[in-house]
Amino acid sequence: MSVRIAAIKEQAFAGLIISQLQEVGLNPIDISTSGHISLGGAEQYYYIAVVEEEAAKAKEALIDLGYEKYIIVR
């Protein structure tokens, strides 16, 4: 089962973060298969998701990479 760990407004930036998580040995779900929300008049977010077993490590990696403000799982 996957867990959403971060929400990013730009798809390219989400892809960059996914690449950085892969570089530290994590396996985030491909952004093209990860769901995103786009409703009329609402902001769009791309979600970075990992398997449950990697959620804590992914959160630590996001903090180490300076992306703490994008974390949605506390």
CHARMM-style PDB file with segment names, atoms N, HN, CA, C and O in Angstrom:
ATOM      1  N   MET     1       0.846  -1.169   0.000  1.00  0.00      PROA
ATOM      2  CA  MET     1       0.000   0.000   0.000  1.00  0.00      PROA
ATOM      3  C   MET     1       0.896   1.238   0.000  1.00  0.00      PROA
ATOM      4  O   MET     1       1.937   1.264   0.656  1.00  0.00      PROA
ATOM      5  N   SER     2       0.476   2.259  -0.744  1.00  0.00      PROA
ATOM      6  HN  SER     2      -0.370   2.238  -1.277  1.00  0.00      PROA
ATOM      7  CA  SER     2       1.287   3.480  -0.821  1.00  0.00      PROA
ATOM      8  C   SER     2       0.744   4.567   0.103  1.00  0.00      PROA
ATOM      9  O   SER     2      -0.427   4.566   0.483  1.00  0.00      PROA
ATOM     10  N   VAL     3       1.632   5.490   0.450  1.00  0.00      PROA
ATOM     11  HN  VAL     3       2.583   5.492   0.141  1.00  0.00      PROA
ATOM     12  CA  VAL     3       1.309   6.601   1.332  1.00  0.00      PROA
ATOM     13  C   VAL     3       1.772   7.880   0.649  1.00  0.00      PROA
ATOM     14  O   VAL     3       2.908   7.960   0.182  1.00  0.00      PROA
ATOM     15  N   ARG     4       0.906   8.870   0.589  1.00  0.00      PROA
ATOM     16  HN  ARG     4      -0.017   8.805   0.968  1.00  0.00      PROA
ATOM     17  CA  ARG     4       1.299  10.173   0.059  1.00  0.00      PROA
ATOM     18  C   ARG     4       2.099  10.895   1.133  1.00  0.00      PROA
ATOM     19  O   ARG     4       1.651  11.032   2.272  1.00  0.00      PROA
ATOM     20  N   ILE     5       3.285  11.352   0.759  1.00  0.00      PROA
ATOM     21  HN  ILE     5       3.649  11.240  -0.165  1.00  0.00      PROA
ATOM     22  CA  ILE     5       4.142  12.005   1.751  1.00  0.00      PROA
ATOM     23  C   ILE     5       4.338  13.487   1.490  1.00  0.00      PROA
ATOM     24  O   ILE     5       4.698  14.233   2.401  1.00  0.00      PROA
ATOM     25  N   ALA     6       4.103  13.929   0.249  1.00  0.00      PROA
ATOM     26  HN  ALA     6       3.811  13.324  -0.491  1.00  0.00      PROA
ATOM     27  CA  ALA     6       4.325  15.332  -0.083  1.00  0.00      PROA
ATOM     28  C   ALA     6       3.376  15.771  -1.188  1.00  0.00      PROA
ATOM     29  O   ALA     6       2.952  14.967  -2.017  1.00  0.00      PROA
ATOM     30  N   ALA     7       3.052  17.056  -1.187  1.00  0.00      PROA
ATOM     31  HN  ALA     7       3.397  17.710  -0.513  1.00  0.00      PROA
ATOM     32  CA  ALA     7       2.201  17.647  -2.217  1.00  0.00      PROA
ATOM     33  C   ALA     7       2.963  18.803  -2.855  1.00  0.00      PROA
ATOM     34  O   ALA     7       3.439  19.704  -2.166  1.00  0.00      PROA
ATOM     35  N   ILE     8       3.071  18.762  -4.176  1.00  0.00      PROA
ATOM     36  HN  ILE     8       2.684  18.029  -4.736  1.00  0.00      PROA
ATOM     37  CA  ILE     8       3.837  19.751  -4.919  1.00  0.00      PROA
ATOM     38  C   ILE     8       2.923  20.351  -5.996  1.00  0.00      PROA
ATOM     39  O   ILE     8       2.151  19.626  -6.622  1.00  0.00      PROA
ATOM     40  N   LYS     9       3.004  21.644  -6.211  1.00  0.00      PROA
ATOM     41  HN  LYS     9       3.631  22.233  -5.703  1.00  0.00      PROA
ATOM     42  CA  LYS     9       2.144  22.293  -7.198  1.00  0.00      PROA
ATOM     43  C   LYS     9       2.625  22.111  -8.637  1.00  0.00      PROA
ATOM     44  O   LYS     9       1.807  22.082  -9.556  1.00  0.00      PROA
ATOM     45  N   GLU    10       3.929  21.990  -8.846  1.00  0.00      PROA
ATOM     46  HN  GLU    10       4.594  22.014  -8.099  1.00  0.00      PROA
ATOM     47  CA  GLU    10       4.464  21.873 -10.198  1.00  0.00      PROA
ATOM     48  C   GLU    10       4.910  20.438 -10.476  1.00  0.00      PROA
ATOM     49  O   GLU    10       5.619  19.829  -9.675  1.00  0.00      PROA
ATOM     50  N   GLN    11       4.485  19.911 -11.619  1.00  0.00      PROA
ATOM     51  HN  GLN    11       3.908  20.405 -12.269  1.00  0.00      PROA
ATOM     52  CA  GLN    11       4.826  18.538 -11.969  1.00  0.00      PROA
ATOM     53  C   GLN    11       6.334  18.351 -12.134  1.00  0.00      PROA
ATOM     54  O   GLN    11       6.885  17.351 -11.673  1.00  0.00      PROA
ATOM     55  N   ALA    12       7.003  19.295 -12.783  1.00  0.00      PROA
ATOM     56  HN  ALA    12       6.555  20.107 -13.158  1.00  0.00      PROA
ATOM     57  CA  ALA    12       8.447  19.168 -12.989  1.00  0.00      PROA
ATOM     58  C   ALA    12       9.203  19.153 -11.662  1.00  0.00      PROA
ATOM     59  O   ALA    12      10.159  18.395 -11.498  1.00  0.00      PROA
ATOM     60  N   PHE    13       8.776  19.988 -10.718  1.00  0.00      PROA
ATOM     61  HN  PHE    13       8.000  20.604 -10.851  1.00  0.00      PROA
ATOM     62  CA  PHE    13       9.427  20.036  -9.411  1.00  0.00      PROA
ATOM     63  C   PHE    13       9.184  18.736  -8.658  1.00  0.00      PROA
ATOM     64  O   PHE    13      10.081  18.228  -7.984  1.00  0.00      PROA
ATOM     65  N   ALA    14       7.981  18.201  -8.769  1.00  0.00      PROA
ATOM     66  HN  ALA    14       7.253  18.613  -9.316  1.00  0.00      PROA
ATOM     67  CA  ALA    14       7.685  16.908  -8.136  1.00  0.00      PROA
ATOM     68  C   ALA    14       8.595  15.830  -8.718  1.00  0.00      PROA
ATOM     69  O   ALA    14       9.107  14.983  -7.987  1.00  0.00      PROA
ATOM     70  N   GLY    15       8.795  15.863 -10.038  1.00  0.00      PROA
ATOM     71  HN  GLY    15       8.379  16.551 -10.633  1.00  0.00      PROA
ATOM     72  CA  GLY    15       9.693  14.903 -10.685  1.00  0.00      PROA
ATOM     73  C   GLY    15      11.116  15.028 -10.195  1.00  0.00      PROA
ATOM     74  O   GLY    15      11.809  14.025 -10.019  1.00  0.00      PROA
ATOM     75  N   LEU    16      11.560  16.263  -9.973  1.00  0.00      PROA
ATOM     76  HN  LEU    16      10.997  17.077 -10.117  1.00  0.00      PROA
ATOM     77  CA  LEU    16      12.907  16.494  -9.446  1.00  0.00      PROA
ATOM     78  C   LEU    16      13.052  15.892  -8.056  1.00  0.00      PROA
ATOM     79  O   LEU    16      14.048  15.229  -7.765  1.00  0.00      PROA
ATOM     80  N   ILE    17      12.075  16.116  -7.208  1.00  0.00      PROA
ATOM     81  HN  ILE    17      11.266  16.654  -7.445  1.00  0.00      PROA
ATOM     82  CA  ILE    17      12.128  15.571  -5.848  1.00  0.00      PROA
ATOM     83  C   ILE    17      12.115  14.049  -5.881  1.00  0.00      PROA
ATOM     84  O   ILE    17      12.831  13.404  -5.115  1.00  0.00      PROA
ATOM     85  N   ILE    18      11.307  13.473  -6.761  1.00  0.00      PROA
ATOM     86  HN  ILE    18      10.724  13.996  -7.383  1.00  0.00      PROA
ATOM     87  CA  ILE    18      11.283  12.008  -6.902  1.00  0.00      PROA
ATOM     88  C   ILE    18      12.668  11.504  -7.281  1.00  0.00      PROA
ATOM     89  O   ILE    18      13.144  10.514  -6.724  1.00  0.00      PROA
ATOM     90  N   SER    19      13.315  12.176  -8.220  1.00  0.00      PROA
ATOM     91  HN  SER    19      12.928  12.980  -8.672  1.00  0.00      PROA
ATOM     92  CA  SER    19      14.673  11.771  -8.624  1.00  0.00      PROA
ATOM     93  C   SER    19      15.645  11.835  -7.453  1.00  0.00      PROA
ATOM     94  O   SER    19      16.487  10.953  -7.287  1.00  0.00      PROA
ATOM     95  N   GLN    20      15.527  12.878  -6.645  1.00  0.00      PROA
ATOM     96  HN  GLN    20      14.843  13.595  -6.779  1.00  0.00      PROA
ATOM     97  CA  GLN    20      16.420  13.008  -5.494  1.00  0.00      PROA
ATOM     98  C   GLN    20      16.150  11.918  -4.462  1.00  0.00      PROA
ATOM     99  O   GLN    20      17.084  11.419  -3.833  1.00  0.00      PROA
ATOM    100  N   LEU    21      14.895  11.546  -4.282  1.00  0.00      PROA
ATOM    101  HN  LEU    21      14.137  11.951  -4.793  1.00  0.00      PROA
ATOM    102  CA  LEU    21      14.586  10.451  -3.362  1.00  0.00      PROA
ATOM    103  C   LEU    21      15.155   9.129  -3.885  1.00  0.00      PROA
ATOM    104  O   LEU    21      15.627   8.302  -3.106  1.00  0.00      PROA
ATOM    105  N   GLN    22      15.109   8.936  -5.188  1.00  0.00      PROA
ATOM    106  HN  GLN    22      14.726   9.608  -5.821  1.00  0.00      PROA
ATOM    107  CA  GLN    22      15.686   7.729  -5.780  1.00  0.00      PROA
ATOM    108  C   GLN    22      17.194   7.691  -5.578  1.00  0.00      PROA
ATOM    109  O   GLN    22      17.767   6.625  -5.355  1.00  0.00      PROA
ATOM    110  N   GLU    23      17.838   8.848  -5.656  1.00  0.00      PROA
ATOM    111  HN  GLU    23      17.373   9.715  -5.837  1.00  0.00      PROA
ATOM    112  CA  GLU    23      19.291   8.920  -5.474  1.00  0.00      PROA
ATOM    113  C   GLU    23      19.721   8.509  -4.071  1.00  0.00      PROA
ATOM    114  O   GLU    23      20.848   8.053  -3.882  1.00  0.00      PROA
ATOM    115  N   VAL    24      18.833   8.665  -3.079  1.00  0.00      PROA
ATOM    116  HN  VAL    24      17.917   9.035  -3.233  1.00  0.00      PROA
ATOM    117  CA  VAL    24      19.178   8.266  -1.716  1.00  0.00      PROA
ATOM    118  C   VAL    24      18.670   6.859  -1.392  1.00  0.00      PROA
ATOM    119  O   VAL    24      18.660   6.450  -0.231  1.00  0.00      PROA
ATOM    120  N   GLY    25      18.245   6.117  -2.428  1.00  0.00      PROA
ATOM    121  HN  GLY    25      18.252   6.449  -3.371  1.00  0.00      PROA
ATOM    122  CA  GLY    25      17.894   4.721  -2.247  1.00  0.00      PROA
ATOM    123  C   GLY    25      16.429   4.417  -1.996  1.00  0.00      PROA
ATOM    124  O   GLY    25      16.084   3.278  -1.679  1.00  0.00      PROA
ATOM    125  N   LEU    26      15.556   5.411  -2.130  1.00  0.00      PROA
ATOM    126  HN  LEU    26      15.836   6.336  -2.387  1.00  0.00      PROA
ATOM    127  CA  LEU    26      14.122   5.176  -1.931  1.00  0.00      PROA
ATOM    128  C   LEU    26      13.448   4.893  -3.270  1.00  0.00      PROA
ATOM    129  O   LEU    26      14.028   5.136  -4.329  1.00  0.00      PROA
ATOM    130  N   ASN    27      12.240   4.388  -3.219  1.00  0.00      PROA
ATOM    131  HN  ASN    27      11.769   4.190  -2.359  1.00  0.00      PROA
ATOM    132  CA  ASN    27      11.521   3.993  -4.427  1.00  0.00      PROA
ATOM    133  C   ASN    27      10.155   4.655  -4.505  1.00  0.00      PROA
ATOM    134  O   ASN    27       9.136   3.976  -4.373  1.00  0.00      PROA
ATOM    135  N   PRO    28      10.109   5.984  -4.720  1.00  0.00      PROA
ATOM    136  CA  PRO    28       8.816   6.642  -4.829  1.00  0.00      PROA
ATOM    137  C   PRO    28       8.057   6.165  -6.064  1.00  0.00      PROA
ATOM    138  O   PRO    28       8.652   5.719  -7.044  1.00  0.00      PROA
ATOM    139  N   ILE    29       6.751   6.268  -5.995  1.00  0.00      PROA
ATOM    140  HN  ILE    29       6.267   6.630  -5.198  1.00  0.00      PROA
ATOM    141  CA  ILE    29       5.907   5.854  -7.101  1.00  0.00      PROA
ATOM    142  C   ILE    29       6.045   6.872  -8.229  1.00  0.00      PROA
ATOM    143  O   ILE    29       6.090   8.078  -7.986  1.00  0.00      PROA
ATOM    144  N   ASP    30       6.110   6.384  -9.442  1.00  0.00      PROA
ATOM    145  HN  ASP    30       6.073   5.404  -9.640  1.00  0.00      PROA
ATOM    146  CA  ASP    30       6.242   7.240 -10.621  1.00  0.00      PROA
ATOM    147  C   ASP    30       5.131   8.283 -10.646  1.00  0.00      PROA
ATOM    148  O   ASP    30       3.962   7.944 -10.464  1.00  0.00      PROA
ATOM    149  N   ILE    31       5.476   9.530 -10.867  1.00  0.00      PROA
ATOM    150  HN  ILE    31       6.426   9.805 -11.016  1.00  0.00      PROA
ATOM    151  CA  ILE    31       4.511  10.628 -10.836  1.00  0.00      PROA
ATOM    152  C   ILE    31       3.399  10.435 -11.865  1.00  0.00      PROA
ATOM    153  O   ILE    31       2.284  10.915 -11.660  1.00  0.00      PROA
ATOM    154  N   SER    32       3.681   9.741 -12.970  1.00  0.00      PROA
ATOM    155  HN  SER    32       4.587   9.351 -13.137  1.00  0.00      PROA
ATOM    156  CA  SER    32       2.658   9.549 -13.996  1.00  0.00      PROA
ATOM    157  C   SER    32       1.568   8.582 -13.538  1.00  0.00      PROA
ATOM    158  O   SER    32       0.467   8.590 -14.090  1.00  0.00      PROA
ATOM    159  N   THR    33       1.858   7.755 -12.544  1.00  0.00      PROA
ATOM    160  HN  THR    33       2.752   7.749 -12.096  1.00  0.00      PROA
ATOM    161  CA  THR    33       0.839   6.844 -12.032  1.00  0.00      PROA
ATOM    162  C   THR    33       0.295   7.295 -10.684  1.00  0.00      PROA
ATOM    163  O   THR    33      -0.649   6.707 -10.158  1.00  0.00      PROA
ATOM    164  N   SER    34       0.899   8.344 -10.130  1.00  0.00      PROA
ATOM    165  HN  SER    34       1.666   8.822 -10.558  1.00  0.00      PROA
ATOM    166  CA  SER    34       0.435   8.886  -8.861  1.00  0.00      PROA
ATOM    167  C   SER    34      -0.705   9.858  -9.128  1.00  0.00      PROA
ATOM    168  O   SER    34      -0.647  10.642 -10.075  1.00  0.00      PROA
ATOM    169  N   GLY    35      -1.727   9.810  -8.309  1.00  0.00      PROA
ATOM    170  HN  GLY    35      -1.774   9.173  -7.540  1.00  0.00      PROA
ATOM    171  CA  GLY    35      -2.875  10.673  -8.521  1.00  0.00      PROA
ATOM    172  C   GLY    35      -2.577  12.130  -8.232  1.00  0.00      PROA
ATOM    173  O   GLY    35      -1.725  12.450  -7.404  1.00  0.00      PROA
ATOM    174  N   HSD    36      -3.289  13.012  -8.925  1.00  0.00      PROA
ATOM    175  HN  HSD    36      -3.981  12.751  -9.598  1.00  0.00      PROA
ATOM    176  CA  HSD    36      -3.207  14.431  -8.608  1.00  0.00      PROA
ATOM    177  C   HSD    36      -4.618  15.011  -8.686  1.00  0.00      PROA
ATOM    178  O   HSD    36      -5.500  14.456  -9.341  1.00  0.00      PROA
ATOM    179  N   ILE    37      -4.806  16.124  -8.012  1.00  0.00      PROA
ATOM    180  HN  ILE    37      -4.089  16.575  -7.479  1.00  0.00      PROA
ATOM    181  CA  ILE    37      -6.125  16.741  -7.941  1.00  0.00      PROA
ATOM    182  C   ILE    37      -6.138  18.002  -8.785  1.00  0.00      PROA
ATOM    183  O   ILE    37      -5.230  18.828  -8.697  1.00  0.00      PROA
ATOM    184  N   SER    38      -7.167  18.146  -9.599  1.00  0.00      PROA
ATOM    185  HN  SER    38      -7.905  17.475  -9.670  1.00  0.00      PROA
ATOM    186  CA  SER    38      -7.342  19.356 -10.390  1.00  0.00      PROA
ATOM    187  C   SER    38      -8.833  19.612 -10.526  1.00  0.00      PROA
ATOM    188  O   SER    38      -9.502  18.989 -11.351  1.00  0.00      PROA
ATOM    189  N   LEU    39      -9.347  20.516  -9.727  1.00  0.00      PROA
ATOM    190  HN  LEU    39      -8.804  21.022  -9.057  1.00  0.00      PROA
ATOM    191  CA  LEU    39     -10.752  20.865  -9.766  1.00  0.00      PROA
ATOM    192  C   LEU    39     -10.899  22.294 -10.277  1.00  0.00      PROA
ATOM    193  O   LEU    39     -10.017  23.123 -10.055  1.00  0.00      PROA
ATOM    194  N   GLY    40     -11.987  22.584 -10.949  1.00  0.00      PROA
ATOM    195  HN  GLY    40     -12.704  21.910 -11.130  1.00  0.00      PROA
ATOM    196  CA  GLY    40     -12.207  23.926 -11.464  1.00  0.00      PROA
ATOM    197  C   GLY    40     -12.065  24.969 -10.370  1.00  0.00      PROA
ATOM    198  O   GLY    40     -12.775  24.918  -9.365  1.00  0.00      PROA
ATOM    199  N   GLY    41     -11.155  25.911 -10.556  1.00  0.00      PROA
ATOM    200  HN  GLY    41     -10.579  25.952 -11.372  1.00  0.00      PROA
ATOM    201  CA  GLY    41     -10.946  26.971  -9.587  1.00  0.00      PROA
ATOM    202  C   GLY    41     -10.069  26.601  -8.408  1.00  0.00      PROA
ATOM    203  O   GLY    41      -9.750  27.457  -7.582  1.00  0.00      PROA
ATOM    204  N   ALA    42      -9.678  25.352  -8.316  1.00  0.00      PROA
ATOM    205  HN  ALA    42      -9.938  24.657  -8.986  1.00  0.00      PROA
ATOM    206  CA  ALA    42      -8.848  24.908  -7.186  1.00  0.00      PROA
ATOM    207  C   ALA    42      -7.408  24.728  -7.652  1.00  0.00      PROA
ATOM    208  O   ALA    42      -7.136  24.552  -8.840  1.00  0.00      PROA
ATOM    209  N   GLU    43      -6.514  24.776  -6.707  1.00  0.00      PROA
ATOM    210  HN  GLU    43      -6.735  24.920  -5.742  1.00  0.00      PROA
ATOM    211  CA  GLU    43      -5.109  24.566  -7.045  1.00  0.00      PROA
ATOM    212  C   GLU    43      -4.858  23.090  -7.323  1.00  0.00      PROA
ATOM    213  O   GLU    43      -5.526  22.220  -6.764  1.00  0.00      PROA
ATOM    214  N   GLN    44      -3.903  22.822  -8.179  1.00  0.00      PROA
ATOM    215  HN  GLN    44      -3.361  23.529  -8.633  1.00  0.00      PROA
ATOM    216  CA  GLN    44      -3.550  21.463  -8.554  1.00  0.00      PROA
ATOM    217  C   GLN    44      -2.307  21.038  -7.789  1.00  0.00      PROA
ATOM    218  O   GLN    44      -1.363  21.816  -7.647  1.00  0.00      PROA
ATOM    219  N   TYR    45      -2.306  19.817  -7.301  1.00  0.00      PROA
ATOM    220  HN  TYR    45      -3.073  19.185  -7.416  1.00  0.00      PROA
ATOM    221  CA  TYR    45      -1.149  19.277  -6.596  1.00  0.00      PROA
ATOM    222  C   TYR    45      -0.758  17.939  -7.188  1.00  0.00      PROA
ATOM    223  O   TYR    45      -1.612  17.152  -7.596  1.00  0.00      PROA
ATOM    224  N   TYR    46       0.522  17.693  -7.229  1.00  0.00      PROA
ATOM    225  HN  TYR    46       1.215  18.332  -6.898  1.00  0.00      PROA
ATOM    226  CA  TYR    46       1.060  16.391  -7.596  1.00  0.00      PROA
ATOM    227  C   TYR    46       1.579  15.778  -6.308  1.00  0.00      PROA
ATOM    228  O   TYR    46       2.296  16.420  -5.540  1.00  0.00      PROA
ATOM    229  N   TYR    47       1.208  14.536  -6.087  1.00  0.00      PROA
ATOM    230  HN  TYR    47       0.625  14.015  -6.711  1.00  0.00      PROA
ATOM    231  CA  TYR    47       1.563  13.878  -4.834  1.00  0.00      PROA
ATOM    232  C   TYR    47       2.741  12.940  -5.027  1.00  0.00      PROA
ATOM    233  O   TYR    47       2.805  12.184  -5.997  1.00  0.00      PROA
ATOM    234  N   ILE    48       3.658  13.004  -4.095  1.00  0.00      PROA
ATOM    235  HN  ILE    48       3.606  13.618  -3.307  1.00  0.00      PROA
ATOM    236  CA  ILE    48       4.769  12.061  -4.058  1.00  0.00      PROA
ATOM    237  C   ILE    48       4.371  10.985  -3.063  1.00  0.00      PROA
ATOM    238  O   ILE    48       4.035  11.270  -1.914  1.00  0.00      PROA
ATOM    239  N   ALA    49       4.416   9.757  -3.522  1.00  0.00      PROA
ATOM    240  HN  ALA    49       4.689   9.526  -4.455  1.00  0.00      PROA
ATOM    241  CA  ALA    49       3.992   8.630  -2.697  1.00  0.00      PROA
ATOM    242  C   ALA    49       5.079   7.561  -2.669  1.00  0.00      PROA
ATOM    243  O   ALA    49       5.840   7.394  -3.622  1.00  0.00      PROA
ATOM    244  N   VAL    50       5.129   6.850  -1.557  1.00  0.00      PROA
ATOM    245  HN  VAL    50       4.511   6.986  -0.783  1.00  0.00      PROA
ATOM    246  CA  VAL    50       6.048   5.727  -1.378  1.00  0.00      PROA
ATOM    247  C   VAL    50       5.273   4.591  -0.716  1.00  0.00      PROA
ATOM    248  O   VAL    50       4.164   4.793  -0.221  1.00  0.00      PROA
ATOM    249  N   VAL    51       5.857   3.408  -0.710  1.00  0.00      PROA
ATOM    250  HN  VAL    51       6.758   3.244  -1.112  1.00  0.00      PROA
ATOM    251  CA  VAL    51       5.237   2.309   0.026  1.00  0.00      PROA
ATOM    252  C   VAL    51       5.323   2.627   1.514  1.00  0.00      PROA
ATOM    253  O   VAL    51       6.234   3.330   1.952  1.00  0.00      PROA
ATOM    254  N   GLU    52       4.389   2.117   2.277  1.00  0.00      PROA
ATOM    255  HN  GLU    52       3.649   1.546   1.922  1.00  0.00      PROA
ATOM    256  CA  GLU    52       4.316   2.424   3.717  1.00  0.00      PROA
ATOM    257  C   GLU    52       5.636   2.201   4.439  1.00  0.00      PROA
ATOM    258  O   GLU    52       6.012   2.980   5.315  1.00  0.00      PROA
ATOM    259  N   GLU    53       6.331   1.143   4.072  1.00  0.00      PROA
ATOM    260  HN  GLU    53       6.025   0.511   3.361  1.00  0.00      PROA
ATOM    261  CA  GLU    53       7.576   0.801   4.758  1.00  0.00      PROA
ATOM    262  C   GLU    53       8.656   1.870   4.582  1.00  0.00      PROA
ATOM    263  O   GLU    53       9.577   1.951   5.395  1.00  0.00      PROA
ATOM    264  N   GLU    54       8.556   2.693   3.529  1.00  0.00      PROA
ATOM    265  HN  GLU    54       7.808   2.627   2.869  1.00  0.00      PROA
ATOM    266  CA  GLU    54       9.562   3.721   3.267  1.00  0.00      PROA
ATOM    267  C   GLU    54       9.117   5.116   3.704  1.00  0.00      PROA
ATOM    268  O   GLU    54       9.878   6.071   3.552  1.00  0.00      PROA
ATOM    269  N   ALA    55       7.923   5.253   4.236  1.00  0.00      PROA
ATOM    270  HN  ALA    55       7.305   4.476   4.359  1.00  0.00      PROA
ATOM    271  CA  ALA    55       7.374   6.579   4.551  1.00  0.00      PROA
ATOM    272  C   ALA    55       8.251   7.359   5.528  1.00  0.00      PROA
ATOM    273  O   ALA    55       8.536   8.532   5.290  1.00  0.00      PROA
ATOM    274  N   ALA    56       8.677   6.741   6.604  1.00  0.00      PROA
ATOM    275  HN  ALA    56       8.446   5.787   6.797  1.00  0.00      PROA
ATOM    276  CA  ALA    56       9.500   7.445   7.601  1.00  0.00      PROA
ATOM    277  C   ALA    56      10.840   7.865   7.009  1.00  0.00      PROA
ATOM    278  O   ALA    56      11.290   8.989   7.231  1.00  0.00      PROA
ATOM    279  N   LYS    57      11.480   6.970   6.258  1.00  0.00      PROA
ATOM    280  HN  LYS    57      11.114   6.057   6.078  1.00  0.00      PROA
ATOM    281  CA  LYS    57      12.761   7.303   5.634  1.00  0.00      PROA
ATOM    282  C   LYS    57      12.591   8.407   4.592  1.00  0.00      PROA
ATOM    283  O   LYS    57      13.447   9.283   4.468  1.00  0.00      PROA
ATOM    284  N   ALA    58      11.490   8.365   3.844  1.00  0.00      PROA
ATOM    285  HN  ALA    58      10.795   7.653   3.945  1.00  0.00      PROA
ATOM    286  CA  ALA    58      11.240   9.384   2.825  1.00  0.00      PROA
ATOM    287  C   ALA    58      11.019  10.743   3.471  1.00  0.00      PROA
ATOM    288  O   ALA    58      11.493  11.760   2.965  1.00  0.00      PROA
ATOM    289  N   LYS    59      10.303  10.761   4.583  1.00  0.00      PROA
ATOM    290  HN  LYS    59       9.918   9.935   4.994  1.00  0.00      PROA
ATOM    291  CA  LYS    59      10.083  12.019   5.305  1.00  0.00      PROA
ATOM    292  C   LYS    59      11.418  12.595   5.779  1.00  0.00      PROA
ATOM    293  O   LYS    59      11.662  13.793   5.638  1.00  0.00      PROA
ATOM    294  N   GLU    60      12.272  11.755   6.335  1.00  0.00      PROA
ATOM    295  HN  GLU    60      12.074  10.782   6.450  1.00  0.00      PROA
ATOM    296  CA  GLU    60      13.593  12.202   6.778  1.00  0.00      PROA
ATOM    297  C   GLU    60      14.408  12.740   5.607  1.00  0.00      PROA
ATOM    298  O   GLU    60      15.091  13.757   5.729  1.00  0.00      PROA
ATOM    299  N   ALA    61      14.330  12.047   4.471  1.00  0.00      PROA
ATOM    300  HN  ALA    61      13.775  11.221   4.371  1.00  0.00      PROA
ATOM    301  CA  ALA    61      15.071  12.485   3.288  1.00  0.00      PROA
ATOM    302  C   ALA    61      14.562  13.835   2.798  1.00  0.00      PROA
ATOM    303  O   ALA    61      15.360  14.692   2.419  1.00  0.00      PROA
ATOM    304  N   LEU    62      13.250  14.038   2.801  1.00  0.00      PROA
ATOM    305  HN  LEU    62      12.602  13.342   3.109  1.00  0.00      PROA
ATOM    306  CA  LEU    62      12.695  15.327   2.384  1.00  0.00      PROA
ATOM    307  C   LEU    62      13.182  16.454   3.296  1.00  0.00      PROA
ATOM    308  O   LEU    62      13.500  17.547   2.827  1.00  0.00      PROA
ATOM    309  N   ILE    63      13.237  16.184   4.578  1.00  0.00      PROA
ATOM    310  HN  ILE    63      12.979  15.296   4.959  1.00  0.00      PROA
ATOM    311  CA  ILE    63      13.737  17.179   5.530  1.00  0.00      PROA
ATOM    312  C   ILE    63      15.211  17.471   5.252  1.00  0.00      PROA
ATOM    313  O   ILE    63      15.622  18.630   5.214  1.00  0.00      PROA
ATOM    314  N   ASP    64      16.002  16.420   5.060  1.00  0.00      PROA
ATOM    315  HN  ASP    64      15.669  15.478   5.091  1.00  0.00      PROA
ATOM    316  CA  ASP    64      17.430  16.586   4.786  1.00  0.00      PROA
ATOM    317  C   ASP    64      17.670  17.356   3.487  1.00  0.00      PROA
ATOM    318  O   ASP    64      18.646  18.098   3.378  1.00  0.00      PROA
ATOM    319  N   LEU    65      16.790  17.183   2.510  1.00  0.00      PROA
ATOM    320  HN  LEU    65      15.998  16.580   2.598  1.00  0.00      PROA
ATOM    321  CA  LEU    65      16.927  17.851   1.216  1.00  0.00      PROA
ATOM    322  C   LEU    65      16.362  19.276   1.220  1.00  0.00      PROA
ATOM    323  O   LEU    65      16.470  19.998   0.229  1.00  0.00      PROA
ATOM    324  N   GLY    66      15.762  19.666   2.341  1.00  0.00      PROA
ATOM    325  HN  GLY    66      15.675  19.079   3.146  1.00  0.00      PROA
ATOM    326  CA  GLY    66      15.228  21.015   2.456  1.00  0.00      PROA
ATOM    327  C   GLY    66      13.801  21.187   1.964  1.00  0.00      PROA
ATOM    328  O   GLY    66      13.376  22.302   1.664  1.00  0.00      PROA
ATOM    329  N   TYR    67      13.061  20.091   1.880  1.00  0.00      PROA
ATOM    330  HN  TYR    67      13.407  19.185   2.124  1.00  0.00      PROA
ATOM    331  CA  TYR    67      11.695  20.131   1.361  1.00  0.00      PROA
ATOM    332  C   TYR    67      10.642  19.899   2.442  1.00  0.00      PROA
ATOM    333  O   TYR    67       9.549  19.416   2.148  1.00  0.00      PROA
ATOM    334  N   GLU    68      10.956  20.232   3.661  1.00  0.00      PROA
ATOM    335  HN  GLU    68      11.845  20.624   3.900  1.00  0.00      PROA
ATOM    336  CA  GLU    68      10.055  19.969   4.782  1.00  0.00      PROA
ATOM    337  C   GLU    68       8.678  20.608   4.590  1.00  0.00      PROA
ATOM    338  O   GLU    68       7.672  20.026   4.996  1.00  0.00      PROA
ATOM    339  N   LYS    69       8.616  21.782   3.984  1.00  0.00      PROA
ATOM    340  HN  LYS    69       9.433  22.255   3.654  1.00  0.00      PROA
ATOM    341  CA  LYS    69       7.324  22.471   3.849  1.00  0.00      PROA
ATOM    342  C   LYS    69       6.355  21.757   2.913  1.00  0.00      PROA
ATOM    343  O   LYS    69       5.172  22.097   2.891  1.00  0.00      PROA
ATOM    344  N   TYR    70       6.817  20.787   2.146  1.00  0.00      PROA
ATOM    345  HN  TYR    70       7.778  20.511   2.163  1.00  0.00      PROA
ATOM    346  CA  TYR    70       5.939  20.047   1.242  1.00  0.00      PROA
ATOM    347  C   TYR    70       5.400  18.761   1.851  1.00  0.00      PROA
ATOM    348  O   TYR    70       4.533  18.113   1.264  1.00  0.00      PROA
ATOM    349  N   ILE    71       5.900  18.388   3.014  1.00  0.00      PROA
ATOM    350  HN  ILE    71       6.604  18.915   3.490  1.00  0.00      PROA
ATOM    351  CA  ILE    71       5.478  17.140   3.653  1.00  0.00      PROA
ATOM    352  C   ILE    71       4.025  17.250   4.107  1.00  0.00      PROA
ATOM    353  O   ILE    71       3.627  18.241   4.718  1.00  0.00      PROA
ATOM    354  N   ILE    72       3.238  16.213   3.799  1.00  0.00      PROA
ATOM    355  HN  ILE    72       3.562  15.407   3.303  1.00  0.00      PROA
ATOM    356  CA  ILE    72       1.840  16.188   4.240  1.00  0.00      PROA
ATOM    357  C   ILE    72       1.604  15.111   5.282  1.00  0.00      PROA
ATOM    358  O   ILE    72       0.541  15.089   5.903  1.00  0.00      PROA
ATOM    359  N   VAL    73       2.547  14.231   5.491  1.00  0.00      PROA
ATOM    360  HN  VAL    73       3.411  14.250   4.986  1.00  0.00      PROA
ATOM    361  CA  VAL    73       2.455  13.191   6.510  1.00  0.00      PROA
ATOM    362  C   VAL    73       3.362  13.609   7.655  1.00  0.00      PROA
ATOM    363  O   VAL    73       4.565  13.791   7.464  1.00  0.00      PROA
ATOM    364  N   ARG    74       2.797  13.762   8.838  1.00  0.00      PROA
ATOM    365  HN  ARG    74       1.820  13.615   8.994  1.00  0.00      PROA
ATOM    366  CA  ARG    74       3.597  14.237   9.979  1.00  0.00      PROA
ATOM    367  C   ARG    74       3.971  13.118  10.900  1.00  0.00      PROA
ATOM    368  OT1 ARG    74       4.643  13.344  11.907  1.00  0.00      PROA
TER     369      ARG     74
END
